[in-house]
């Protein structure tokens, strides 16, 4: 049954695409000095993000601290992002020991703890709300704090604070199994189209 076979292939390709997305693993970005500058493919609630760590003020990094520049706009979403940083990025691994050698995280010069701002709301007139993962070496770092602070806060004045800038991302090519899910779906569609095309009739003998 060519139609049934094509439908099965299409279903398998769809499942493959979902599995490929789910199997994307975070890729930590480390400079030549071993400093963690960001990460790609970080899963926050089923959506992949690319993250860049940056020193500076909320004003300079987020368009005058405008809420429209924030990747997350609720406390719940920002806290999920903070948890993702602790669970997927500030970890021990081949790229570095960023759960214990936290002074190797960009913007975190303290050897005792690292604190990162994830702003999610502008509070008039002078404050913004944030979620903040705090990685304590002594406690193996699993704290997420929600609060608010003056929007003009400049993390370059603190030795253990920085910002995490989240942007929607997609898995790197090396993280997606071959062949690509898109190619499988296209192949299934072609097979389905061919299966529905009537077969040419052989000429009747004279």
N, C-alpha and C positions, 0 to 999 in steps of 0.2 A: 504494500500500500504506500505509494510514493507520497501522497498528501500527509498521511499519518506520520511517516518518517520525517518529513520536513517540519511538521509541527513539533515533533519531539526534539529535533535539532534546534529549533528556535527557542524552545523552553530551556534546553540545556545551555544555550548561549546566554540567555538572560540570567540564569543561575550563576554562570561563570562570571558574568560582569559584576554581580553582587558580591561574589566571593573575592574577586580581585580587589574591589574597593575595600572590603573588610580586612583583607590581608595586608594592606599597605601599612608599613611600619614607620615610626618616626625616624627621620634622618637628622642627627644632630650636626649643626654647623659649627666647626671649630677652626680658628685661624692658626697661623703658623706658630703662634706662641702657646697654643693649647687652650686658648680662651674660648668659651662657649658664647657664640654671637647670636644664635637663634636655632631654629629647628623647622623642618618641613614635615608634612604628613602627620600633624598632631591631631588626634581624633577628639573633638569636643561634641559630645552628644550625637555622634554619627556623622558629623561634618568635618572634613579635613581642613586644617589651617596651616599656613606657613607663618612662622613667628620670627620677629626680629627684636632683639633687646637693644635698648637705647637709653643713653643718659640725656637729660635735658628737662625742660619744663613741660607741663601739660599744654601750655599755650603754644610752645614751639613745635611739639610733636603731633598735636591733634587739632590743627587749624583753630588756634585760639581757644582750645579746650572745648570745641563744639561737640555736642552730643552726636551730631550727624557723622562725625569722624570716628566714633567708637564702634568696634566690631560687635559689642554686646550692649544691650540696652536695658537689661533687668539684672537684679541682684542674683537670681537663680542662674542665669546664663553665665554671668561673670564668675560666679563661684565654681561652675562646672569647668570653665577655662582655667581657673586657678588650680583646681584639682588635677586637671590634665597636665599642667606644668610639673606638679610634684610627682605625678605617677609615671609620666612618659619622658620628661626632659631632664629634670633635676635628679638624675639616677646614675648609678654606677654602671659602666660598660666599656666596650672597646674604645669609644671616643674620649673617655675621661671619667673621673670619679666625681661627678658633679653633685652628689649627695653628701660628700664629706669634704672634698677640696673645693668648697663653694666660692673661694676667692678667685677661682678660675671661670666664674660666670661673669660676663660683661656687666660692669656697673656694680659688682658686689666685691668690694675690697676687704670686707671683714672676713676673718677666718672663723667667726663664731656663728653668724647667721646671715642669710641672704633674704631680702624682702623686695618684692616686685609688684608694681602698681598695674592693675588692669581697670582703667576707668570705664564706667558704664552709664553715668548720668551727670548732667550739669545741674547743680543746685544753686539757685540764685540767692544773693548776688555774687558771692565770692568763693563758693565751694564746689567740689565735684565729689561724687560717690565712687567708691572703688572696691574691688575685691583684691585681696593681696595674699598670695601664697608665701608663707614664711618657712624657710628651710633651716631649721636648727640642727647643727651638727650633733649636739649633745642628746637631742631627742629624736634623731633620725628624721627630722623635718616633715611633719605631716599636718601643719596648721594652715587653715584658710581663714582669713580675717576680712570682714566686710565693714566699711566705715566711710568716713568722708574727711576731706582735708581741703585747705585753701587751694584754689585752682592754680595759683601762681607758684606752687611748690616746685622747686628746681632740684632734681635729684643729684645734680652735679655737686651740690653742697653737702650731700650725705655720702658716706663711704660704703653703705650697704643697701642702697635703694636704687632701683631702676624701673623702667617701663617695659612692658611686653606689648608689641604692636602685632596684632593678629590680622592676617589677610586670608581670604578663602584660597585654598590651594588644591592641587590635584596630585595624585601619586606620581612620583618620578618614574620614568620608563623602566628603570631597572627594578622597580618594586612590583611591576605587574607581570604575571606569568605570560609567556608566549604560547600560542599566538594570541593576539589582542582580541578582547571580547567583541569589539566592534567588527572585526573581520569575520568572526564566527556568526554574528547576527546577520551580516550582509550575505554570507554564504547560505544561511538558512532561508533568507528571503528569496534568493535566486532559485534555490531548490524548490521552494513552494510555488513560485511563479511557473517554473518549468513543469511541475507536476500538474498544474491546472491547465496547461496548454494542450489542446487536443492533438493526439498523435496523427500524423499523416496516414491516409489509407493507401495500401498497396494497390496498384492498378489491377483490375480484374483480367484474368487471361482471356484472350480472344478465341 
